[in-house]
Amino acid sequence: MFFKKSAFITSRSLLRNVNKLSINLNLKSIKSFNTSTSTKCFSTAIAIETKLKFSIEEVNEMSAVEWQTNFEKELDSVVELHTNKQISHEESSKSMKTLIQSGLLRHTDLTSRPERFFLAHRLLAAHATKIGPGFWIRFTVHYNLCMGTILGLGSDEQISLLDTIQNEGELGCFSLTEKFAGVNSGLIVNTIANYNTNKTFTLSTPIEGAKKNWISQGFVADKTVVVADLRIKDKSYGPHAFMINLREHGVVTNGVSFADMGT
């Protein structure tokens, strides 16, 4: 995955995005890797029609046994689809979206209900010999790497977006590894995030080696956390995290291109 051309990124939050720009980013409302500042981007509450099978209230009221029983039922369809079958990225990702929109495992459970979060991983791992590693990778990339990074680095306002992402069944991935980084992922970061005078960032992959690769779920993801070198007035401030839209309403955003790494 790489940015085919410089991508103009708005500083507005996703919930307040009204501009038709190339890629939308919650500028500075996600805490960076090495700063603690964040910008408040929210001033009004927005009512969202729920698309979840189980509401937040219903899930919160479930006993441990009830929750596990319901989660195992949701996994049954995943296992049925993936067992001993060759299926496409799209088919597998659709089942992941369905699991997310069950509402049973919330993106915030890693901190608010860690016992459920890790139980969900154990329940899925129990089917590993049947469904193979693919769906497991899809699951952990979404919940642990992408949403976990937002949960760990984000402001309260940013974290509140996780419920919206879950409601829409949007998939996440994590854009760290670069083509020429080799085993030094995170130590070598050639993707650049230039801070502009109009309080926006421009993300770009200026050289071949800056292209993000080995991005699990990248072909179907809607959101990604991009690790890029923050530049302000040509001075590097090191790797920072940026959440961007890869797709809006299923359409790849302007300035982002995808390519198969091959075999």
C-alpha positions as CSV (number, residue, x, y, z in Angstrom):
1,M,0.0,0.0,0.0
2,F,1.3,3.4,-0.8
3,F,0.2,7.0,-1.2
4,K,0.3,7.5,-5.0
5,K,0.5,11.2,-4.6
6,S,0.6,13.6,-1.7
7,A,-2.6,13.1,0.3
8,F,-4.3,16.2,1.7
9,I,-5.7,15.4,5.0
10,T,-8.2,17.5,7.0
11,S,-7.8,18.3,10.6
12,R,-11.5,17.8,11.3
13,S,-12.7,14.7,13.1
14,L,-14.4,11.9,11.3
15,L,-17.7,12.7,12.9
16,R,-17.6,16.3,11.8
17,N,-16.1,15.7,8.4
18,V,-18.0,17.8,5.8
19,N,-15.2,18.4,3.3
20,K,-14.7,16.2,0.3
21,L,-10.9,15.8,0.6
22,S,-8.5,13.1,-0.4
23,I,-8.0,11.4,3.0
24,N,-9.7,12.4,6.2
25,L,-7.6,12.4,9.4
26,N,-8.3,13.2,13.0
27,L,-5.4,15.7,13.1
28,K,-3.8,16.0,16.5
29,S,-6.8,14.4,18.2
30,I,-4.8,11.2,18.3
31,K,-1.9,11.4,20.7
32,S,1.4,10.8,19.0
33,F,4.0,8.3,20.0
34,N,6.1,10.9,21.7
35,T,3.9,13.8,22.7
36,S,1.0,14.1,25.1
37,T,-0.9,16.9,23.4
38,S,-4.2,16.5,21.7
39,T,-6.7,18.8,20.1
40,K,-10.4,18.8,21.2
41,C,-12.4,18.3,18.0
42,F,-15.9,17.6,19.3
43,S,-18.5,20.1,20.5
44,T,-21.8,18.4,19.8
45,A,-23.3,14.9,20.2
46,I,-24.5,13.1,17.1
47,A,-27.3,10.6,17.3
48,I,-26.5,7.5,15.3
49,E,-28.9,4.8,14.3
50,T,-27.7,1.5,15.7
51,K,-26.7,-1.3,13.3
52,L,-25.6,-3.6,16.0
53,K,-27.2,-7.0,16.7
54,F,-26.8,-6.5,20.4
55,S,-27.0,-3.0,21.8
56,I,-24.3,-1.7,24.2
57,E,-26.9,-1.9,27.0
58,E,-27.8,-5.5,26.2
59,V,-24.1,-6.5,26.1
60,N,-23.3,-4.7,29.4
61,E,-26.2,-6.6,31.2
62,M,-25.1,-10.0,30.0
63,S,-23.6,-12.4,32.5
64,A,-20.2,-14.0,31.7
65,V,-22.0,-17.2,30.7
66,E,-24.6,-15.4,28.5
67,W,-21.9,-13.4,26.8
68,Q,-19.7,-16.4,26.0
69,T,-22.7,-18.4,24.7
70,N,-23.7,-15.6,22.3
71,F,-20.1,-15.0,21.2
72,E,-19.7,-18.7,20.4
73,K,-22.8,-18.6,18.3
74,E,-21.4,-15.8,16.3
75,L,-18.2,-17.7,15.8
76,D,-20.1,-20.7,14.5
77,S,-20.9,-18.8,11.2
78,V,-17.2,-17.8,10.9
79,V,-16.1,-21.4,11.4
80,E,-18.7,-22.7,8.9
81,L,-17.6,-20.2,6.2
82,H,-13.8,-20.8,6.6
83,T,-13.5,-24.5,7.4
84,N,-11.8,-26.4,4.6
85,K,-12.8,-23.8,2.0
86,Q,-11.0,-21.4,-0.4
87,I,-12.8,-18.1,0.0
88,S,-12.0,-14.5,-1.1
89,H,-10.8,-11.6,0.9
90,E,-14.2,-10.0,0.4
91,E,-16.1,-13.1,1.8
92,S,-13.8,-13.4,4.8
93,S,-13.9,-9.6,5.5
94,K,-17.7,-9.7,5.3
95,S,-17.8,-12.3,8.1
96,M,-15.5,-10.1,10.2
97,K,-17.8,-7.1,9.7
98,T,-20.7,-9.3,10.9
99,L,-18.8,-10.3,14.0
100,I,-17.9,-6.7,14.7
101,Q,-21.5,-5.6,14.3
102,S,-22.8,-8.3,16.6
103,G,-21.7,-5.7,19.2
104,L,-20.5,-8.4,21.6
105,L,-16.8,-7.5,21.6
106,R,-16.4,-3.8,21.9
107,H,-13.3,-2.0,20.8
108,T,-12.9,-0.6,24.3
109,D,-13.1,-4.0,26.0
110,L,-9.3,-4.3,26.1
111,T,-9.3,-1.7,28.9
112,S,-12.9,-1.8,30.2
113,R,-13.6,-5.6,30.1
114,P,-10.2,-7.3,29.5
115,E,-11.6,-10.6,30.7
116,R,-14.0,-10.6,27.7
117,F,-11.4,-9.3,25.3
118,F,-8.9,-12.1,26.0
119,L,-11.7,-14.8,26.3
120,A,-12.8,-13.8,22.8
121,H,-9.2,-14.5,21.6
122,R,-9.2,-17.9,23.3
123,L,-12.5,-18.9,21.9
124,L,-11.4,-18.0,18.4
125,A,-8.1,-19.7,18.8
126,A,-9.9,-22.9,19.7
127,H,-11.0,-23.1,16.1
128,A,-7.5,-22.5,14.6
129,T,-7.0,-26.0,13.3
130,K,-10.3,-25.7,11.3
131,I,-10.2,-22.2,9.9
132,G,-6.4,-21.6,9.6
133,P,-4.5,-18.5,10.5
134,G,-6.2,-16.0,8.0
135,F,-9.2,-15.0,10.1
136,W,-7.2,-15.0,13.3
137,I,-4.8,-12.5,11.7
138,R,-7.8,-10.4,10.4
139,F,-9.3,-10.4,13.9
140,T,-6.1,-9.4,15.8
141,V,-5.0,-6.8,13.3
142,H,-8.4,-5.1,13.6
143,Y,-9.0,-5.3,17.4
144,N,-5.4,-5.3,18.7
145,L,-3.2,-3.3,16.3
146,C,-5.6,-0.7,14.8
147,M,-8.3,-0.2,17.4
148,G,-5.9,-1.0,20.2
149,T,-3.5,1.8,19.1
150,I,-6.4,4.3,18.9
151,L,-7.5,3.1,22.4
152,G,-4.0,3.5,23.8
153,L,-3.0,6.8,22.2
154,G,-6.2,8.6,21.6
155,S,-8.0,11.3,23.5
156,D,-11.4,10.6,25.0
157,E,-13.0,12.2,21.9
158,Q,-11.0,10.0,19.6
159,I,-11.8,6.9,21.6
160,S,-15.5,7.7,21.3
161,L,-15.2,7.2,17.5
162,L,-14.6,3.5,18.1
163,D,-18.3,3.0,18.8
164,T,-19.1,4.7,15.5
165,I,-16.6,2.5,13.6
166,Q,-18.1,-0.6,15.2
167,N,-21.7,0.5,14.4
168,E,-20.7,0.8,10.7
169,G,-18.8,-2.5,10.7
170,E,-15.7,-0.8,9.4
171,L,-12.5,-2.8,9.3
172,G,-9.1,-1.5,10.4
173,C,-5.5,-2.3,9.6
174,F,-2.1,-1.1,10.8
175,S,0.3,0.6,8.4
176,L,3.8,0.4,10.0
177,T,6.0,-1.9,7.9
178,E,7.7,-0.3,4.9
179,K,9.2,-1.9,1.8
180,F,12.9,-1.1,2.6
181,A,12.6,-1.4,6.4
182,G,13.2,-5.1,6.5
183,V,13.2,-6.4,10.1
184,N,13.6,-2.8,11.4
185,S,9.9,-1.9,11.2
186,G,9.3,1.2,13.3
187,L,13.0,2.0,13.4
188,I,13.1,3.0,9.7
189,V,10.1,5.2,8.8
190,N,10.3,6.9,5.4
191,T,6.6,7.8,5.1
192,I,6.4,11.5,5.8
193,A,3.7,13.6,7.4
194,N,4.3,17.3,6.7
195,Y,2.6,19.7,9.0
196,N,1.2,22.6,6.9
197,T,0.6,26.2,7.9
198,N,-3.2,25.7,7.5
199,K,-3.2,23.1,10.3
200,T,-3.3,20.1,8.0
201,F,-0.9,17.2,7.4
202,T,0.2,15.9,4.0
203,L,1.1,12.3,4.1
204,S,3.3,10.9,1.3
205,T,5.5,8.0,0.4
206,P,8.3,9.9,-1.4
207,I,10.5,7.0,-2.3
208,E,10.0,3.3,-3.3
209,G,11.2,2.1,0.0
210,A,8.5,4.1,1.9
211,K,5.6,2.1,0.5
212,K,3.8,0.3,3.3
213,N,3.8,-3.5,2.8
214,W,2.8,-6.7,4.7
215,I,-0.3,-4.8,5.7
216,S,-2.7,-7.5,6.7
217,Q,-6.3,-6.8,5.8
218,G,-5.1,-3.7,3.8
219,F,-7.0,-4.8,0.7
220,V,-10.4,-4.6,2.4
221,A,-9.9,-2.2,5.3
222,D,-11.8,1.0,5.7
223,K,-9.5,2.6,8.3
224,T,-5.8,2.4,9.0
225,V,-3.4,3.8,11.6
226,V,-0.4,5.1,9.6
227,V,3.0,5.4,11.3
228,A,4.8,8.4,9.6
229,D,7.7,10.7,10.3
230,L,6.3,14.0,11.5
231,R,8.0,17.0,9.8
232,I,7.4,20.6,10.9
233,K,9.3,23.2,9.0
234,D,11.5,20.5,7.6
235,K,12.5,19.3,11.1
236,S,11.8,15.6,11.9
237,Y,10.0,14.8,15.1
238,G,10.1,11.0,14.6
239,P,7.4,8.4,14.2
240,H,3.8,9.5,14.9
241,A,0.5,7.8,14.5
242,F,-2.3,9.0,12.2
243,M,-5.7,7.5,11.6
244,I,-7.0,7.9,8.1
245,N,-9.8,6.6,5.9
246,L,-8.6,4.2,3.3
247,R,-12.2,3.9,1.9
248,E,-15.3,6.0,2.2
249,H,-18.5,4.2,1.6
250,G,-16.5,1.4,0.0
251,V,-14.6,3.7,-2.4
252,V,-10.8,4.0,-2.1
253,T,-10.0,7.6,-1.1
254,N,-8.1,9.8,-3.5
255,G,-4.3,9.6,-3.3
256,V,-4.2,6.0,-1.9
257,S,-3.1,3.1,-4.1
258,F,-2.9,-0.6,-3.5
259,A,-0.8,-3.3,-5.1
260,D,-0.4,-7.0,-4.6
261,M,3.0,-7.9,-3.2
262,G,3.0,-11.1,-5.2
263,T,4.2,-14.5,-4.0
